[in-house]
Amino acid sequence: MDFDPLHPRQIVPDEPPRRRRKLWWATAVGAALGLLLLIAGPAIYQALNPPPPPPPPKPEIRQRVITGSIVPGETLSLLFGRFVPTQDVHGLVEKVRPYFKPKDLCAGQSYQVCLTEDRFARFAYDINRDEQLIITRQDSGYEVRRTPIPYEIKVERVRGVISSSLFETVNSIGEEDSLALLLADIFAYDVDFILDIREGDSFQALVEKRYRDGKPAGYGKLLAAEFTNQGETFQAILFRDGSRAEAYYAPDGKSRRQQFLRAPLEFSRISSGFTMRRFHPIAKTWRSHPAIDYAAPTGTPIRSVGDGTVIAKGYSDGNGNYVKIRHSNGYETMYLHMSRHGRISQGGRVAQGQVIGFVGSTGLATGPHLCFRMTRNSAPVNPGKVRSIAAEPISRGNLPVFTAQAATMLAQLSDRTPRVAEAAAPTGRRTN
């Protein structure tokens, strides 16, 4: 009676399966919520925690560039007075003086001024073809410096055959007049470009062409050149021999520079040659004319044909404005009928090629021309027949280096295909 088991049909079913189902659903819902938080959590976080607003944009700095040209009579003080505070003008001019003489400010030369928020920031002025004056405003004051102009340089070969004149030929091949002047300077000791030029003469040269802001800006150095005159060929290579200044030499190392230039004018014509008997157009008498007359426009620069000392500078009724120069080896030269003298003084030294005066018609002259005379030991000599002494050749120590460089340059000159170099970086360096 104590043990009375229940009938099987009366046994209550076990509950664990229901609990397992509830646990499974709870787990699934939790996983789904976790996955949802994992995916949408950052967005929810950003929505609940928005980033701070970005700072307002910085105001744009206004910059302005003003270009202009120096007008006649303008000074640095007047120029600076338009762009810098009045109290800074005098101090700025004084700060510039060690780098550039204010009196050398050249009318017509261009300048550039940069303004930041209408305040002076930078000034640039081309002193010459190679250097420029730069002024910048710093927190501590004004900074002044003299720097090379940053040209882009290409080395090109140019060629021409003369049909009338060197100038016209140079222009006909698309080059500037200044290239003709460079050629005339190099070969002035060998060729009289007034008397000796003939149709069929030719030239070729390796020359640096300068570019600035992508635009042509003239020529740099003429590295090598060749000129054929009346069947005779002259060659010149630019080379620096040690501490000497750069100069032109023949392929064998001899200097192209001689004691005298062939003519005191770069380009002109002979109006009267050297003769001991000539009918004077004003005096109406027969006189000796131990000189060469060069007809040229008034104001044409007159060059000293050689290094020397000015022993006379003045005016006379017959000679007009004149200059007399003593050279070495007993030579003296006279330059007559000038319109005015150059920047020379009696007793002062002059260099070969230096401008000593300008063509005119002062004294007994029928028109603008230069009467050029030369004597040796007080005796008249024909300037056109003087063969002077060459300058020093290349030193033995540097001759092998020069020979190699000359061979390279002459090989480029002999190339029948025009050769144009790659553009150089705008640092003033050239490419070959």
For each residue, the residues with C-beta under 8 A, 3 or more apart:
1: 4
2:
3:
4: 1
5:
6: 10 11
7: 10 11
8: 11
9:
10: 6 7
11: 6 7 8
12:
13:
14: 17
15: 18 19
16: 19 20
17: 14 20 21
18: 15 21 22
19: 15 16 22 23
20: 16 17 23 24
21: 17 18 24 25
22: 18 19 25 26
23: 19 20 26 27
24: 20 21 27 28
25: 21 22 28 29
26: 22 23 29 30
27: 23 24 30 31
28: 24 25 31 32
29: 25 26 32 33
30: 26 27 33 34
31: 27 28 34 35
32: 28 29 35 36
33: 29 30 36 37
34: 30 31 37 38
35: 31 32 38 39
36: 32 33 39 40
37: 33 34 40 41 44
38: 34 35 41
39: 35 36
40: 36 37 43 44
41: 37 38 44 45
42: 45 46
43: 40 46 47
44: 37 40 41 47 48
45: 41 42 48 49
46: 42 43 49 50 51
47: 43 44 50
48: 44 45
49: 45 46
50: 46 47
51: 46
52:
53:
54:
55:
56:
57:
58:
59:
60:
61: 116 117
62: 116 117 118
63: 114 115 116 121
64: 114 115 118
65: 112 113 114 115
66: 83 112 113 114 115
67: 110 111 112 113
68: 110 111 113
69: 107 108 109 110 111
70: 74 79 105 106 107 108 109 110 111
71: 74 107
72: 107
73: 107
74: 70 71 78 79 105 107
75: 78 79 102 105
76: 79 80 93 96 102 105
77: 80 81 89 90 93 102
78: 74 75 81 82
79: 70 74 75 76 82 83 105 111
80: 76 77 83 84 88 89 92 93 123
81: 77 78 84 86 89
82: 78 79
83: 66 79 80 113 115 120 123
84: 80 81 88 89 92 120
85: 88 89
86: 81 89
87:
88: 80 84 85 91 92 142
89: 77 80 81 84 85 86 92 93
90: 77 93 94
91: 88 94 95
92: 80 84 88 89 95 96 135 142
93: 76 77 80 89 90 96 97 102
94: 90 91 97
95: 91 92 98 142 144
96: 76 92 93 99 100 102 133 135 144
97: 93 94 100 101 102
98: 95
99: 96 133 144 145 146
100: 96 97 104 125 127 133 146
101: 97 104
102: 75 76 77 93 96 97 105
103:
104: 100 101 127
105: 70 74 75 76 79 102 109
106: 70 109
107: 69 70 71 72 73 74
108: 69 70
109: 69 70 105 106 125 126
110: 67 68 69 70 125 126
111: 67 68 69 70 79 123 124 125 126
112: 65 66 67 122 123 124 125
113: 65 66 67 68 83 120 122 123
114: 63 64 65 66 121 122 123
115: 63 64 65 66 83 118 119 120 121
116: 61 62 63 119 121
117: 61 62
118: 62 64 115
119: 115 116 137
120: 83 84 113 115 123 137
121: 63 114 115 116 136 137
122: 112 113 114 134 135 136 137
123: 80 83 111 112 113 114 120 133 134 135 136
124: 111 112 132 133 134 135
125: 100 109 110 111 112 132 133
126: 109 110 111 129 131 132 149
127: 100 104 131 132 133 146
128: 131
129: 126 149 218
130: 148 149
131: 126 127 128 146 147 148 149
132: 124 125 126 127 146 147 148 149
133: 96 99 100 123 124 125 127 144 145 146
134: 122 123 124 144 145 146 147
135: 92 96 122 123 124 142 143 144
136: 121 122 123 142 143
137: 119 120 121 122 141 142 143
138: 141 142 143
139:
140:
141: 137 138
142: 88 92 95 135 136 137 138
143: 135 136 137 138
144: 95 96 99 133 134 135
145: 99 133 134
146: 99 100 127 131 132 133 134
147: 131 132 134
148: 130 131 132 428
149: 126 129 130 131 132 212 428
150: 212 426 427 428
151: 210 211 212 217 220 426 428
152: 210 211 212 214 423 424 425 426
153: 208 209 210 211 220 424 428 429 430 431
154: 208 209 211 420 421 422 423 424 430 431
155: 206 207 208 209 223 421 430 431 432
156: 206 207 209 418 419 420 421
157: 204 205 206 207 412 413 415 418 419 420
158: 173 175 179 204 205 207 418
159: 173 202 203 204 418
160: 169 170 172 173 202 203 204
161: 169 200 201 202
162: 165 166 169 197 198 199 200 201 202 203
163: 168 169 172 199
164: 168 169 199
165: 162 168 169 197 267
166: 162 169 170 180 183 184 193 197 203 267
167: 170 171 177 180 267
168: 163 164 165 171 172
169: 160 161 162 163 164 165 166 172 173 203
170: 160 166 167 173 175 176 177 179 180 183
171: 167 168 174 175 176 177
172: 160 163 168 169
173: 158 159 160 169 170
174: 171
175: 158 170 171 179 180
176: 170 171 179 218 219
177: 167 170 171 180 181
178: 181 182 218 219
179: 158 170 175 176 182 183 205 207 219 222
180: 166 167 170 175 177 183 184
181: 177 178 184 185 266
182: 178 179 185 186 205 207 219 222
183: 166 170 179 180 186 187 203 205 222 225 227
184: 166 180 181 187 188 193 266 267
185: 181 182 188 266 353
186: 182 183 222 225 227 236 248 256
187: 183 184 190 191 193 225 227 229 234 236 256
188: 184 185 191 193 261 262 263 266
189: 256 257 258 260 261 262 388
190: 187 227 229 234 256 262
191: 187 188 196 197 227 229 234 262
192: 195 196 262 263 384
193: 166 184 187 188 196 197 262 263 266 267
194: 197 263 265 267 268 269 270 294
195: 192 263 270 384
196: 191 192 193 229 230 262
197: 162 165 166 191 193 194 201 229
198: 162 201 229 230
199: 162 163 164
200: 161 162
201: 161 162 197 198 227 228 229 230
202: 159 160 161 162 227 228
203: 159 160 162 166 169 183 225 226 227 228
204: 157 158 159 160 225 226 413
205: 157 158 179 182 183 222 223 224 225 226 413
206: 155 156 157 222 223 224 225 409 412 413
207: 155 156 157 158 179 182 219 220 221 222 223
208: 153 154 155 219 220 221 222 223 430
209: 153 154 155 156 216 219 220
210: 151 152 153 216 217 218 219 220
211: 151 152 153 154 214 215 216 217 423
212: 149 150 151 152 215 217
213:
214: 152 211
215: 211 212
216: 209 210 211
217: 151 210 211 212
218: 129 176 178 210
219: 176 178 179 182 207 208 209 210 222
220: 151 153 207 208 209 210 430
221: 207 208 238 246
222: 179 182 183 186 205 206 207 208 219 225 238
223: 155 205 206 207 208 237 238 409
224: 205 206 235 236 237 238 406 409 410 412 413
225: 183 186 187 203 204 205 206 222 235 236 248 413
226: 203 204 205 233 234 235 236 410 413
227: 183 186 187 190 191 201 202 203 233 234
228: 201 202 203 231 232 233 234
229: 187 190 191 196 197 198 201 232 234
230: 196 198 201
231: 228
232: 228 229
233: 226 227 228
234: 187 190 191 226 227 228 229 250 256
235: 224 225 226 250 251 410 413
236: 186 187 224 225 226 248 249 250 256
237: 223 224 248 249 250 251 402 405 406 409 410
238: 221 222 223 224 246 247 248
239: 246 247 248 249 394 398 402 405 406
240: 244 245 246 247
241: 244 247 394 395 398 402
242: 395 397 398
243:
244: 240 241 247
245: 240
246: 221 238 239 240
247: 238 239 240 241 244 255 256 257 391
248: 186 225 236 237 238 239 255 256 257
249: 236 237 239 253 254 255 256 393 394 402 406
250: 234 235 236 237 253 254 255 256
251: 235 237 406 410
252:
253: 249 250 393 394 399 402 403
254: 249 250 390 393
255: 247 248 249 250 258 390 391 392 393 394
256: 186 187 189 190 234 236 247 248 249 250 390
257: 189 247 248 352 390 391
258: 189 255 261 388 389 390 391
259: 306 327 328 329 331 388 389 390 391
260: 189 305 306 327 331 352 383 386 388
261: 188 189 258 264 303 305 306 352 353
262: 188 189 190 191 192 193 196 384
263: 188 192 193 194 195 266 268 294 305 372 383
264: 261 294 302 303 304 305 333 335 370 372
265: 194 268 294 296 300 301 302 303 359 370
266: 181 184 185 188 193 263 301 303
267: 165 166 167 184 193 194
268: 194 263 265 294 295 296 300 370
269: 194 294 295 296
270: 194 195 273 292 293 294 295
271: 293 294 295 369
272: 275 278 289 291 292 293
273: 270 289 292 293 384
274: 289 290 291 292 382 383 384
275: 272 278 288 289 290
276: 288 289 290
277: 286 287 288 289
278: 272 275 286 287 288 289
279: 284 285 286 287
280: 283 284 285 286 287 364
281: 284 366
282: 364 365 366
283: 280 287 364
284: 279 280 281
285: 279 280
286: 277 278 279 280
287: 277 278 279 280 283
288: 275 276 277 278
289: 272 273 274 275 276 277 278 293
290: 274 275 276 373 380 382
291: 272 274 334 336 371 372 373
292: 270 272 273 274 371 372 382 383 384
293: 270 271 272 273 289 369 370 371 372
294: 194 263 264 265 268 269 270 271 359 369 370 372
295: 268 269 270 271 367 368 369
296: 265 268 269 300 359 368 369 370
297: 300 359 368
298: 339 358 359 360 361 368
299: 339 358 359 360
300: 265 268 296 297 358 359 368 370
301: 265 266 342 355 358 359
302: 264 265 335 338 342 355 356 357 358 359 370
303: 261 264 265 266 352 353 354 355 356
304: 264 307 308 325 333 350 351 352 353 354 356
305: 260 261 263 264 333 352 383
306: 259 260 261 325 327 331 333 352 388
307: 304 327 328 349 350 351 352
308: 304 325 326 327 328 333 349 350
309: 325 326 347 348 349 350
310: 313 323 324 325 344 345 346 347 348 349 350 356
311: 324 325 326 332 346 347
312: 322 323 324 346
313: 310 322 323 324 341 344 345 346
314: 321 322
315: 319 320 321 322 362 363
316: 319 320 322 363
317: 363 364
318: 363 364
319: 315 316 322 334 336 337 363 364 371
320: 315 316 336 337 338 360 361 362 363 364 365
321: 314 315 337 338 339 340 341 357 360 362 363
322: 312 313 314 315 316 319 334 335 336 337 338 363
323: 310 312 313 334 335 338 341 344 356 357
324: 310 311 312 313 332 333 334 335
325: 304 306 308 309 310 311 332 333 334 335 350 356
326: 308 309 311 331 332
327: 259 260 306 307 308 331 332 333
328: 259 307 308 331
329: 259 376 389
330: 376 377
331: 259 260 306 326 327 328 374 375 376 386
332: 311 324 325 326 327 374 375 376 378
333: 264 304 305 306 308 324 325 327 372 373 374 375 383
334: 291 319 322 323 324 325 371 372 373 374 375
335: 264 302 322 323 324 325 338 356 357 370 371 372
336: 291 319 320 322 363 370 371 372 373
337: 319 320 321 322 359 360 361 362 363 365 368 369 370 371
338: 302 320 321 322 323 335 341 357 358 359 360 362 370
339: 298 299 321 357 358 359 360 361 362 368
340: 321 357 358 360
341: 313 321 323 338 344 356 357
342: 301 302 354 355 356 357 358
343: 355
344: 310 313 323 341 348 350 354 356 357
345: 310 313 348
346: 310 311 312 313
347: 309 310 311
348: 309 310 344 345
349: 307 308 309 310
350: 304 307 308 309 310 325 344 354 356
351: 304 307 354
352: 257 260 261 303 304 305 306 307
353: 185 261 303 304
354: 303 304 342 344 350 351
355: 301 302 303 342 343 358
356: 302 303 304 310 323 325 335 341 342 344 350
357: 302 321 323 335 338 339 340 341 342 344
358: 298 299 300 301 302 338 339 340 342 355
359: 265 294 296 297 298 299 300 301 302 337 338 339 368 369 370
360: 298 299 320 321 337 338 339 340 365 368
361: 298 320 337 339 365 366 367 368 369
362: 315 320 321 337 338 339 365
363: 315 316 317 318 319 320 321 322 336 337
364: 280 282 283 317 318 319 320
365: 282 320 337 360 361 362 368 369 371
366: 281 282 361
367: 295 361
368: 295 296 297 298 300 337 339 359 360 361 365
369: 271 293 294 295 296 337 359 361 365
370: 264 265 268 293 294 296 300 302 335 336 337 338 359
371: 291 292 293 319 334 335 336 337 365
372: 263 264 291 292 293 294 333 334 335 336 383
373: 290 291 333 334 336 380 383
374: 331 332 333 334 380 381 382 383 386
375: 331 332 333 334 378 379 380 381
376: 329 330 331 332 379 381
377: 330
378: 332 375
379: 375 376
380: 290 373 374 375
381: 374 375 376 385 386
382: 274 290 292 374 385 386
383: 260 263 274 292 305 333 372 373 374 386
384: 192 195 262 273 274 292
385: 381 382
386: 260 331 374 381 382 383
387:
388: 189 258 259 260 306
389: 258 259 329
390: 254 255 256 257 258 259 393
391: 247 255 257 258 259
392: 255
393: 249 253 254 255 390
394: 239 241 249 253 255 398 399 402
395: 241 242 398 399
396: 399
397: 242
398: 239 241 242 394 395 401 402
399: 253 394 395 396 402 403
400: 403 404
401: 398 404 405
402: 237 239 241 249 253 394 398 399 405 406
403: 253 399 400 406 407
404: 400 401 407 408
405: 237 239 401 402 408 409
406: 224 237 239 249 251 402 403 409 410
407: 403 404 410 411
408: 404 405 411 412
409: 206 223 224 237 405 406 412 413
410: 224 226 235 237 251 406 407 413 414
411: 407 408 414 415
412: 157 206 224 408 409 415 419
413: 157 204 205 206 224 225 226 235 409 410
414: 410 411
415: 157 411 412 419
416:
417:
418: 156 157 158 159
419: 156 157 412 415
420: 154 156 157
421: 154 155 156 424 430 431 432
422: 154 431
423: 152 154 211 431
424: 152 153 154 421 427 429 430 431
425: 152 429
426: 150 151 152
427: 150 424
428: 148 149 150 151 153
429: 153 424 425
430: 153 154 155 208 220 421 424
431: 153 154 155 421 422 423 424
432: 155 421
